[in-house]
């Protein structure tokens, strides 16, 4: 593709289409109820919100899946969904997309985890979150259901270009799954993201903690140089690379050859909403690596993707066109500081 005038990042995203990515993790339903405050309640000292609309989106690992859908990948979700109305809505959502294989969405006798956010604001203003209500009565799945999960995973392994393990602590990602993924990482790309159990992801290709999670994982005090934190994690986690997301400070990439790359924030630091940005980073990173990018190029692309979604409200995704526009607007600007 020489002579096209495209940047390295732009050439990589041209290869996104039809890459096969398996997402293993906790799939939940995000519900957004939007309304307009219009009077004080006579029952309690609270504002009454007049219902305007309701939106539903896949959340947690489901948001990672949704970002991959938007970026044109062939997506193979693997996780558990309850036999309830919330589960039905997730199945309907994913079934409506041609590039999603729903074989790995295993229905079980559980209540699907939901997070309901109520947002309020006048008609011509941005609505703000008033309260969030979580429904999380998830129980351990049966051995039969777990057996089906492992059977499908075994079938998927030879055919995938990359795997994402998205662990939000609801039990989908157990020790057997982690052990399987360690083995897979010897041959294929395995990207790991975990809210509570990153230390178990030793031996994966790359993990993507935020800065707070990285300090916790390293057992180092916050305030110590991020270079020390990253080098320590890379040393004991047996990773090929490590990407620490750092909010308005951008990202820091650590690679096995001892190099450290600090990637400044993409776009503006006037952030609208960081909800789900970590899921976007995982999706863009894994897909870029599957499309042939090296770790630095993949991290830059993930950084551009995060810069797009944080300007959107709620659980958001980034499209190929939006990603291409973000890359084009930064083309020619030196965006990386290298150490080591």
Buried (B, 14 or more C-beta within 10 A) or exposed (E): EEEEEBBEBBBBBEBBEEBBBBBBBBBBBBBBBBBBBEEEEEEEEEEBBEEBEEEBBBBBBBBBBBBBBBBBBBBBBBBBBBEBEBBBBBBEBBEEBEBBBBEBBBBBEBBBBBBBBBBBBEEEEEBEBBEEEEBEEBEEBEEEBBEBBBEBBEEBBEEBBBBBBBBBBBBBBBEEBBEBBBEBBEEBBBBBBBBEEBBBBBBBBBBBBBBEBBBBBBEBEEEEEBBEBBBBBBEEBEBBBBBBBBBEBBBBBBBEEEBBBBBBBBBEEEBBBBBBBBBBBBBBBBBBBBBEBBBBBBBBBBBBBBBBBBBBBBBBBBBBEBBBEBBBEBEEEEBBEEEE
